[in-house]
Amino acid sequence: MSWIYLVVAGLLEVAWAVGLKYTEGFTRPVASVLTLLAMAASVGMLGLALRHLPLGTAYAVWTGIGTIGTAVFGMLILNEPAGALRIGSIGLIALGIAGLKLLTPA
């Protein structure tokens, strides 16, 4: 269950990172409130995951999911650059996350 909490926390991290783009410096109230709620929920789910997962592993996976998800969103939705080196680098992050999952009991 801890890994499920961690994946949800990572997806919520993507949500708040993307939400920051749409708050326009926290001048848009609805986007700002939704972003802040996603932030709180993300950290809360990370906290639940940390009950049974090592801190270093959980934090690295959480930020990795957020990094990958945010970068992919940027490339697919915001037309950010999607060159081979960038995609390869994202793949390396994904490999690191997979390695941490495989090497961490729980």
N, CA, C and O atoms as CSV, one atom per row, in Angstrom:
chain,resi,resn,atom,element,x,y,z
A,1,MET,N,N,0.819,-1.200,0.000
A,1,MET,CA,C,0.000,0.000,0.000
A,1,MET,C,C,0.861,1.261,0.000
A,1,MET,O,O,0.468,2.286,-0.557
A,2,SER,N,N,2.035,1.182,0.626
A,2,SER,CA,C,2.915,2.349,0.686
A,2,SER,C,C,3.343,2.802,-0.697
A,2,SER,O,O,3.458,4.001,-0.953
A,3,TRP,N,N,3.581,1.845,-1.596
A,3,TRP,CA,C,3.978,2.206,-2.952
A,3,TRP,C,C,2.819,2.876,-3.699
A,3,TRP,O,O,3.036,3.769,-4.518
A,4,ILE,N,N,1.618,2.447,-3.416
A,4,ILE,CA,C,0.453,3.086,-4.039
A,4,ILE,C,C,0.349,4.530,-3.558
A,4,ILE,O,O,0.136,5.443,-4.356
A,5,TYR,N,N,0.501,4.729,-2.252
A,5,TYR,CA,C,0.492,6.092,-1.718
A,5,TYR,C,C,1.570,6.938,-2.398
A,5,TYR,O,O,1.342,8.098,-2.741
A,6,LEU,N,N,2.732,6.345,-2.584
A,6,LEU,CA,C,3.847,7.081,-3.164
A,6,LEU,C,C,3.576,7.451,-4.626
A,6,LEU,O,O,3.880,8.567,-5.046
A,7,VAL,N,N,3.018,6.541,-5.387
A,7,VAL,CA,C,2.700,6.846,-6.790
A,7,VAL,C,C,1.643,7.950,-6.864
A,7,VAL,O,O,1.757,8.869,-7.674
A,8,VAL,N,N,0.620,7.856,-6.021
A,8,VAL,CA,C,-0.411,8.909,-6.010
A,8,VAL,C,C,0.218,10.246,-5.611
A,8,VAL,O,O,-0.102,11.280,-6.197
A,9,ALA,N,N,1.110,10.228,-4.618
A,9,ALA,CA,C,1.801,11.450,-4.204
A,9,ALA,C,C,2.591,12.039,-5.364
A,9,ALA,O,O,2.595,13.254,-5.561
A,10,GLY,N,N,3.254,11.188,-6.129
A,10,GLY,CA,C,4.016,11.649,-7.291
A,10,GLY,C,C,3.128,12.244,-8.361
A,10,GLY,O,O,3.469,13.261,-8.965
A,11,LEU,N,N,1.983,11.611,-8.600
A,11,LEU,CA,C,1.050,12.145,-9.600
A,11,LEU,C,C,0.472,13.481,-9.146
A,11,LEU,O,O,0.257,14.381,-9.958
A,12,LEU,N,N,0.224,13.603,-7.854
A,12,LEU,CA,C,-0.243,14.890,-7.329
A,12,LEU,C,C,0.851,15.953,-7.419
A,12,LEU,O,O,0.562,17.142,-7.555
A,13,GLU,N,N,2.110,15.515,-7.343
A,13,GLU,CA,C,3.201,16.469,-7.532
A,13,GLU,C,C,3.190,17.008,-8.958
A,13,GLU,O,O,3.415,18.197,-9.184
A,14,VAL,N,N,2.928,16.132,-9.905
A,14,VAL,CA,C,2.793,16.587,-11.292
A,14,VAL,C,C,1.661,17.607,-11.384
A,14,VAL,O,O,1.799,18.646,-12.028
A,15,ALA,N,N,0.535,17.296,-10.729
A,15,ALA,CA,C,-0.631,18.191,-10.774
A,15,ALA,C,C,-0.291,19.573,-10.230
A,15,ALA,O,O,-0.662,20.579,-10.834
A,16,TRP,N,N,0.409,19.637,-9.102
A,16,TRP,CA,C,0.687,20.969,-8.558
A,16,TRP,C,C,1.780,21.687,-9.331
A,16,TRP,O,O,1.758,22.914,-9.438
A,17,ALA,N,N,2.733,20.945,-9.868
A,17,ALA,CA,C,3.765,21.599,-10.671
A,17,ALA,C,C,3.150,22.207,-11.937
A,17,ALA,O,O,3.464,23.337,-12.313
A,18,VAL,N,N,2.280,21.448,-12.578
A,18,VAL,CA,C,1.578,21.963,-13.749
A,18,VAL,C,C,0.654,23.105,-13.337
A,18,VAL,O,O,0.546,24.111,-14.039
A,19,GLY,N,N,-0.009,22.943,-12.196
A,19,GLY,CA,C,-0.907,23.984,-11.702
A,19,GLY,C,C,-0.213,25.313,-11.506
A,19,GLY,O,O,-0.807,26.368,-11.730
A,20,LEU,N,N,1.048,25.269,-11.087
A,20,LEU,CA,C,1.793,26.515,-10.902
A,20,LEU,C,C,1.838,27.334,-12.182
A,20,LEU,O,O,1.799,28.564,-12.151
A,21,LYS,N,N,1.921,26.643,-13.295
A,21,LYS,CA,C,1.953,27.333,-14.594
A,21,LYS,C,C,0.673,28.133,-14.813
A,21,LYS,O,O,0.693,29.214,-15.401
A,22,TYR,N,N,-0.435,27.585,-14.332
A,22,TYR,CA,C,-1.742,28.199,-14.584
A,22,TYR,C,C,-2.210,29.159,-13.494
A,22,TYR,O,O,-3.258,29.787,-13.642
A,23,THR,N,N,-1.459,29.284,-12.405
A,23,THR,CA,C,-1.845,30.241,-11.356
A,23,THR,C,C,-1.468,31.672,-11.731
A,23,THR,O,O,-1.981,32.632,-11.157
A,24,GLU,N,N,-0.564,31.798,-12.704
A,24,GLU,CA,C,-0.050,33.111,-13.114
A,24,GLU,C,C,0.411,33.918,-11.903
A,24,GLU,O,O,-0.050,35.030,-11.647
A,25,GLY,N,N,1.343,33.306,-11.168
A,25,GLY,CA,C,1.896,33.982,-9.993
A,25,GLY,C,C,0.897,34.086,-8.860
A,25,GLY,O,O,0.925,35.049,-8.093
A,26,PHE,N,N,0.021,33.111,-8.747
A,26,PHE,CA,C,-1.032,33.058,-7.733
A,26,PHE,C,C,-1.997,34.237,-7.836
A,26,PHE,O,O,-2.534,34.704,-6.832
A,27,THR,N,N,-2.209,34.711,-9.062
A,27,THR,CA,C,-3.177,35.786,-9.284
A,27,THR,C,C,-4.526,35.234,-9.751
A,27,THR,O,O,-5.505,35.978,-9.814
A,28,ARG,N,N,-4.589,33.956,-10.075
A,28,ARG,CA,C,-5.839,33.327,-10.492
A,28,ARG,C,C,-6.338,32.464,-9.335
A,28,ARG,O,O,-5.764,31.410,-9.063
A,29,PRO,N,N,-7.399,32.896,-8.650
A,29,PRO,CA,C,-7.829,32.239,-7.413
A,29,PRO,C,C,-8.152,30.746,-7.548
A,29,PRO,O,O,-7.693,29.954,-6.725
A,30,VAL,N,N,-8.910,30.349,-8.539
A,30,VAL,CA,C,-9.307,28.935,-8.646
A,30,VAL,C,C,-8.082,28.059,-8.899
A,30,VAL,O,O,-7.893,27.043,-8.231
A,31,ALA,N,N,-7.262,28.450,-9.853
A,31,ALA,CA,C,-6.042,27.679,-10.145
A,31,ALA,C,C,-5.129,27.647,-8.923
A,31,ALA,O,O,-4.501,26.626,-8.639
A,32,SER,N,N,-5.055,28.757,-8.206
A,32,SER,CA,C,-4.200,28.830,-7.025
A,32,SER,C,C,-4.679,27.891,-5.927
A,32,SER,O,O,-3.876,27.179,-5.324
A,33,VAL,N,N,-5.970,27.885,-5.664
A,33,VAL,CA,C,-6.519,27.006,-4.622
A,33,VAL,C,C,-6.329,25.545,-5.004
A,33,VAL,O,O,-5.925,24.735,-4.169
A,34,LEU,N,N,-6.616,25.198,-6.257
A,34,LEU,CA,C,-6.437,23.813,-6.700
A,34,LEU,C,C,-4.975,23.383,-6.612
A,34,LEU,O,O,-4.682,22.246,-6.241
A,35,THR,N,N,-4.074,24.275,-6.946
A,35,THR,CA,C,-2.642,23.973,-6.862
A,35,THR,C,C,-2.225,23.754,-5.409
A,35,THR,O,O,-1.501,22.806,-5.105
A,36,LEU,N,N,-2.673,24.614,-4.529
A,36,LEU,CA,C,-2.328,24.463,-3.108
A,36,LEU,C,C,-2.919,23.178,-2.514
A,36,LEU,O,O,-2.280,22.523,-1.691
A,37,LEU,N,N,-4.130,22.823,-2.931
A,37,LEU,CA,C,-4.721,21.558,-2.470
A,37,LEU,C,C,-3.913,20.366,-2.971
A,37,LEU,O,O,-3.683,19.415,-2.224
A,38,ALA,N,N,-3.483,20.411,-4.222
A,38,ALA,CA,C,-2.666,19.325,-4.770
A,38,ALA,C,C,-1.333,19.225,-4.028
A,38,ALA,O,O,-0.839,18.126,-3.779
A,39,MET,N,N,-0.756,20.371,-3.676
A,39,MET,CA,C,0.499,20.374,-2.910
A,39,MET,C,C,0.311,19.677,-1.563
A,39,MET,O,O,1.093,18.806,-1.183
A,40,ALA,N,N,-0.734,20.077,-0.857
A,40,ALA,CA,C,-0.994,19.505,0.467
A,40,ALA,C,C,-1.278,18.014,0.367
A,40,ALA,O,O,-0.773,17.232,1.173
A,41,ALA,N,N,-2.076,17.613,-0.609
A,41,ALA,CA,C,-2.399,16.198,-0.775
A,41,ALA,C,C,-1.157,15.398,-1.154
A,41,ALA,O,O,-0.981,14.273,-0.689
A,42,SER,N,N,-0.304,15.963,-1.986
A,42,SER,CA,C,0.917,15.274,-2.397
A,42,SER,C,C,1.828,15.017,-1.202
A,42,SER,O,O,2.318,13.904,-1.013
A,43,VAL,N,N,2.046,16.035,-0.413
A,43,VAL,CA,C,2.902,15.882,0.763
A,43,VAL,C,C,2.249,14.931,1.781
A,43,VAL,O,O,2.937,14.138,2.424
A,44,GLY,N,N,0.939,15.016,1.919
A,44,GLY,CA,C,0.237,14.110,2.825
A,44,GLY,C,C,0.380,12.655,2.413
A,44,GLY,O,O,0.614,11.790,3.257
A,45,MET,N,N,0.241,12.378,1.127
A,45,MET,CA,C,0.395,11.005,0.641
A,45,MET,C,C,1.846,10.537,0.778
A,45,MET,O,O,2.099,9.371,1.080
A,46,LEU,N,N,2.788,11.440,0.557
A,46,LEU,CA,C,4.193,11.093,0.782
A,46,LEU,C,C,4.406,10.708,2.243
A,46,LEU,O,O,5.106,9.742,2.547
A,47,GLY,N,N,3.799,11.466,3.130
A,47,GLY,CA,C,3.906,11.154,4.554
A,47,GLY,C,C,3.366,9.770,4.879
A,47,GLY,O,O,3.957,9.044,5.679
A,48,LEU,N,N,2.248,9.400,4.267
A,48,LEU,CA,C,1.704,8.052,4.476
A,48,LEU,C,C,2.656,6.988,3.941
A,48,LEU,O,O,2.848,5.950,4.574
A,49,ALA,N,N,3.245,7.239,2.795
A,49,ALA,CA,C,4.184,6.278,2.209
A,49,ALA,C,C,5.416,6.098,3.096
A,49,ALA,O,O,5.981,5.008,3.178
A,50,LEU,N,N,5.821,7.179,3.754
A,50,LEU,CA,C,7.027,7.124,4.590
A,50,LEU,C,C,6.849,6.295,5.851
A,50,LEU,O,O,7.824,6.023,6.550
A,51,ARG,N,N,5.629,5.891,6.151
A,51,ARG,CA,C,5.423,5.007,7.301
A,51,ARG,C,C,6.189,3.702,7.129
A,51,ARG,O,O,6.654,3.115,8.106
A,52,HIS,N,N,6.321,3.245,5.865
A,52,HIS,CA,C,6.918,1.928,5.635
A,52,HIS,C,C,8.052,1.932,4.615
A,52,HIS,O,O,8.671,0.892,4.393
A,53,LEU,N,N,8.333,3.045,4.004
A,53,LEU,CA,C,9.402,3.110,3.007
A,53,LEU,C,C,10.549,3.967,3.526
A,53,LEU,O,O,10.327,4.908,4.287
A,54,PRO,N,N,11.773,3.646,3.120
A,54,PRO,CA,C,12.911,4.476,3.520
A,54,PRO,C,C,12.780,5.897,2.939
A,54,PRO,O,O,12.310,6.079,1.816
A,55,LEU,N,N,13.193,6.868,3.705
A,55,LEU,CA,C,13.079,8.270,3.314
A,55,LEU,C,C,13.761,8.549,1.975
A,55,LEU,O,O,13.154,9.136,1.079
A,56,GLY,N,N,15.002,8.138,1.838
A,56,GLY,CA,C,15.748,8.433,0.618
A,56,GLY,C,C,15.087,7.853,-0.622
A,56,GLY,O,O,14.989,8.521,-1.651
A,57,THR,N,N,14.639,6.626,-0.522
A,57,THR,CA,C,13.962,5.976,-1.647
A,57,THR,C,C,12.661,6.683,-1.971
A,57,THR,O,O,12.405,7.023,-3.126
A,58,ALA,N,N,11.838,6.906,-0.957
A,58,ALA,CA,C,10.520,7.516,-1.181
A,58,ALA,C,C,10.663,8.915,-1.767
A,58,ALA,O,O,9.936,9.275,-2.692
A,59,TYR,N,N,11.581,9.694,-1.246
A,59,TYR,CA,C,11.738,11.063,-1.745
A,59,TYR,C,C,12.241,11.064,-3.187
A,59,TYR,O,O,11.763,11.840,-4.014
A,60,ALA,N,N,13.195,10.202,-3.483
A,60,ALA,CA,C,13.724,10.129,-4.847
A,60,ALA,C,C,12.650,9.683,-5.835
A,60,ALA,O,O,12.562,10.229,-6.934
A,61,VAL,N,N,11.842,8.707,-5.464
A,61,VAL,CA,C,10.778,8.234,-6.350
A,61,VAL,C,C,9.723,9.322,-6.519
A,61,VAL,O,O,9.254,9.568,-7.630
A,62,TRP,N,N,9.352,9.968,-5.425
A,62,TRP,CA,C,8.342,11.043,-5.459
A,62,TRP,C,C,8.776,12.158,-6.411
A,62,TRP,O,O,8.018,12.568,-7.291
A,63,THR,N,N,9.986,12.633,-6.226
A,63,THR,CA,C,10.453,13.714,-7.092
A,63,THR,C,C,10.675,13.225,-8.523
A,63,THR,O,O,10.485,13.980,-9.476
A,64,GLY,N,N,11.075,11.964,-8.672
A,64,GLY,CA,C,11.261,11.414,-10.016
A,64,GLY,C,C,9.966,11.335,-10.793
A,64,GLY,O,O,9.917,11.697,-11.969
A,65,ILE,N,N,8.913,10.862,-10.139
A,65,ILE,CA,C,7.601,10.823,-10.791
A,65,ILE,C,C,7.174,12.238,-11.171
A,65,ILE,O,O,6.675,12.474,-12.272
A,66,GLY,N,N,7.376,13.164,-10.254
A,66,GLY,CA,C,7.028,14.556,-10.535
A,66,GLY,C,C,7.832,15.131,-11.688
A,66,GLY,O,O,7.294,15.844,-12.535
A,67,THR,N,N,9.107,14.823,-11.718
A,67,THR,CA,C,9.975,15.330,-12.778
A,67,THR,C,C,9.580,14.762,-14.131
A,67,THR,O,O,9.432,15.505,-15.102
A,68,ILE,N,N,9.409,13.450,-14.195
A,68,ILE,CA,C,9.038,12.809,-15.458
A,68,ILE,C,C,7.671,13.307,-15.927
A,68,ILE,O,O,7.507,13.702,-17.081
A,69,GLY,N,N,6.706,13.284,-15.031
A,69,GLY,CA,C,5.351,13.683,-15.410
A,69,GLY,C,C,5.277,15.127,-15.871
A,69,GLY,O,O,4.586,15.443,-16.839
A,70,THR,N,N,5.982,15.995,-15.182
A,70,THR,CA,C,5.961,17.408,-15.535
A,70,THR,C,C,6.673,17.640,-16.874
A,70,THR,O,O,6.207,18.420,-17.705
A,71,ALA,N,N,7.787,16.967,-17.069
A,71,ALA,CA,C,8.512,17.117,-18.337
A,71,ALA,C,C,7.692,16.584,-19.505
A,71,ALA,O,O,7.648,17.207,-20.566
A,72,VAL,N,N,7.046,15.444,-19.321
A,72,VAL,CA,C,6.223,14.868,-20.388
A,72,VAL,C,C,5.033,15.780,-20.681
A,72,VAL,O,O,4.703,16.011,-21.844
A,73,PHE,N,N,4.386,16.300,-19.634
A,73,PHE,CA,C,3.288,17.243,-19.833
A,73,PHE,C,C,3.765,18.439,-20.653
A,73,PHE,O,O,3.100,18.861,-21.599
A,74,GLY,N,N,4.909,18.973,-20.284
A,74,GLY,CA,C,5.448,20.128,-21.003
A,74,GLY,C,C,5.683,19.830,-22.475
A,74,GLY,O,O,5.403,20.660,-23.340
A,75,MET,N,N,6.197,18.640,-22.753
A,75,MET,CA,C,6.466,18.291,-24.151
A,75,MET,C,C,5.175,18.037,-24.933
A,75,MET,O,O,5.042,18.471,-26.077
A,76,LEU,N,N,4.235,17.341,-24.316
A,76,LEU,CA,C,3.013,16.970,-25.031
A,76,LEU,C,C,1.983,18.094,-25.113
A,76,LEU,O,O,1.319,18.249,-26.138
A,77,ILE,N,N,1.846,18.865,-24.066
A,77,ILE,CA,C,0.778,19.861,-23.998
A,77,ILE,C,C,1.287,21.279,-24.263
A,77,ILE,O,O,0.606,22.071,-24.913
A,78,LEU,N,N,2.466,21.595,-23.769
A,78,LEU,CA,C,2.977,22.958,-23.880
A,78,LEU,C,C,3.979,23.129,-25.017
A,78,LEU,O,O,4.594,24.186,-25.155
A,79,ASN,N,N,4.138,22.099,-25.819
A,79,ASN,CA,C,5.046,22.141,-26.973
A,79,ASN,C,C,6.483,22.505,-26.613
A,79,ASN,O,O,7.162,23.208,-27.362
A,80,GLU,N,N,6.941,22.014,-25.451
A,80,GLU,CA,C,8.337,22.211,-25.071
A,80,GLU,C,C,9.213,21.260,-25.888
A,80,GLU,O,O,8.715,20.265,-26.415
A,81,PRO,N,N,10.491,21.547,-25.998
A,81,PRO,CA,C,11.379,20.695,-26.807
A,81,PRO,C,C,11.325,19.228,-26.364
A,81,PRO,O,O,11.244,18.925,-25.174
A,82,ALA,N,N,11.372,18.327,-27.355
A,82,ALA,CA,C,11.311,16.892,-27.083
A,82,ALA,C,C,12.396,16.165,-27.860
A,82,ALA,O,O,12.126,15.168,-28.530
A,83,GLY,N,N,13.612,16.659,-27.769
A,83,GLY,CA,C,14.721,16.041,-28.484
A,83,GLY,C,C,15.134,14.712,-27.883
A,83,GLY,O,O,14.733,14.364,-26.772
A,84,ALA,N,N,15.935,13.980,-28.625
A,84,ALA,CA,C,16.378,12.648,-28.211
A,84,ALA,C,C,17.135,12.684,-26.886
A,84,ALA,O,O,16.930,11.816,-26.037
A,85,LEU,N,N,17.993,13.659,-26.700
A,85,LEU,CA,C,18.762,13.743,-25.455
A,85,LEU,C,C,17.848,13.997,-24.263
A,85,LEU,O,O,18.041,13.424,-23.190
A,86,ARG,N,N,16.869,14.845,-24.453
A,86,ARG,CA,C,15.916,15.136,-23.373
A,86,ARG,C,C,15.098,13.883,-23.030
A,86,ARG,O,O,14.927,13.552,-21.857
A,87,ILE,N,N,14.604,13.206,-24.035
A,87,ILE,CA,C,13.821,11.990,-23.806
A,87,ILE,C,C,14.696,10.900,-23.186
A,87,ILE,O,O,14.251,10.176,-22.295
A,88,GLY,N,N,15.927,10.786,-23.653
A,88,GLY,CA,C,16.853,9.822,-23.063
A,88,GLY,C,C,17.128,10.110,-21.599
A,88,GLY,O,O,17.216,9.192,-20.784
A,89,SER,N,N,17.262,11.374,-21.270
A,89,SER,CA,C,17.501,11.758,-19.870
A,89,SER,C,C,16.301,11.409,-18.994
A,89,SER,O,O,16.464,10.960,-17.859
A,90,ILE,N,N,15.113,11.615,-19.517
A,90,ILE,CA,C,13.903,11.236,-18.783
A,90,ILE,C,C,13.876,9.724,-18.592
A,90,ILE,O,O,13.490,9.232,-17.531
A,91,GLY,N,N,14.286,8.993,-19.619
A,91,GLY,CA,C,14.367,7.533,-19.509
A,91,GLY,C,C,15.325,7.098,-18.415
A,91,GLY,O,O,15.054,6.130,-17.705
A,92,LEU,N,N,16.437,7.796,-18.270
A,92,LEU,CA,C,17.384,7.466,-17.202
A,92,LEU,C,C,16.774,7.698,-15.826
A,92,LEU,O,O,17.014,6.924,-14.899
A,93,ILE,N,N,15.993,8.751,-15.692
A,93,ILE,CA,C,15.297,8.990,-14.420
A,93,ILE,C,C,14.342,7.829,-14.139
A,93,ILE,O,O,14.279,7.330,-13.016
A,94,ALA,N,N,13.602,7.403,-15.161
A,94,ALA,CA,C,12.669,6.287,-15.001
A,94,ALA,C,C,13.413,5.005,-14.604
A,94,ALA,O,O,12.933,4.250,-13.758
A,95,LEU,N,N,14.570,4.760,-15.203
A,95,LEU,CA,C,15.361,3.589,-14.822
A,95,LEU,C,C,15.801,3.672,-13.362
A,95,LEU,O,O,15.794,2.671,-12.646
A,96,GLY,N,N,16.179,4.856,-12.934
A,96,GLY,CA,C,16.567,5.038,-11.540
A,96,GLY,C,C,15.413,4.758,-10.593
A,96,GLY,O,O,15.601,4.127,-9.553
A,97,ILE,N,N,14.224,5.221,-10.944
A,97,ILE,CA,C,13.043,4.956,-10.114
A,97,ILE,C,C,12.776,3.452,-10.058
A,97,ILE,O,O,12.530,2.897,-8.987
A,98,ALA,N,N,12.828,2.801,-11.217
A,98,ALA,CA,C,12.594,1.354,-11.256
A,98,ALA,C,C,13.628,0.616,-10.416
A,98,ALA,O,O,13.296,-0.326,-9.697
A,99,GLY,N,N,14.874,1.044,-10.511
A,99,GLY,CA,C,15.924,0.411,-9.704
A,99,GLY,C,C,15.675,0.577,-8.219
A,99,GLY,O,O,15.845,-0.375,-7.457
A,100,LEU,N,N,15.277,1.759,-7.792
A,100,LEU,CA,C,14.978,1.967,-6.369
A,100,LEU,C,C,13.808,1.090,-5.925
A,100,LEU,O,O,13.831,0.542,-4.823
A,101,LYS,N,N,12.801,0.956,-6.758
A,101,LYS,CA,C,11.652,0.110,-6.422
A,101,LYS,C,C,12.094,-1.335,-6.271
A,101,LYS,O,O,11.698,-2.007,-5.319
A,102,LEU,N,N,12.905,-1.816,-7.190
A,102,LEU,CA,C,13.348,-3.209,-7.146
A,102,LEU,C,C,14.250,-3.503,-5.954
A,102,LEU,O,O,14.260,-4.621,-5.439
A,103,LEU,N,N,14.996,-2.514,-5.523
A,103,LEU,CA,C,15.952,-2.716,-4.433
A,103,LEU,C,C,15.414,-2.380,-3.047
A,103,LEU,O,O,16.132,-2.509,-2.055
A,104,THR,N,N,14.169,-1.955,-2.974
A,104,THR,CA,C,13.596,-1.559,-1.689
A,104,THR,C,C,12.504,-2.541,-1.281
A,104,THR,O,O,11.508,-2.696,-1.987
A,105,PRO,N,N,12.691,-3.198,-0.149
A,105,PRO,CA,C,11.630,-4.102,0.320
A,105,PRO,C,C,10.433,-3.311,0.837
A,105,PRO,O,O,10.582,-2.211,1.370
A,106,ALA,N,N,9.263,-3.880,0.674
A,106,ALA,CA,C,8.018,-3.329,1.253
A,106,ALA,C,C,6.827,-3.750,0.453
A,106,ALA,O,O,5.699,-3.386,0.785
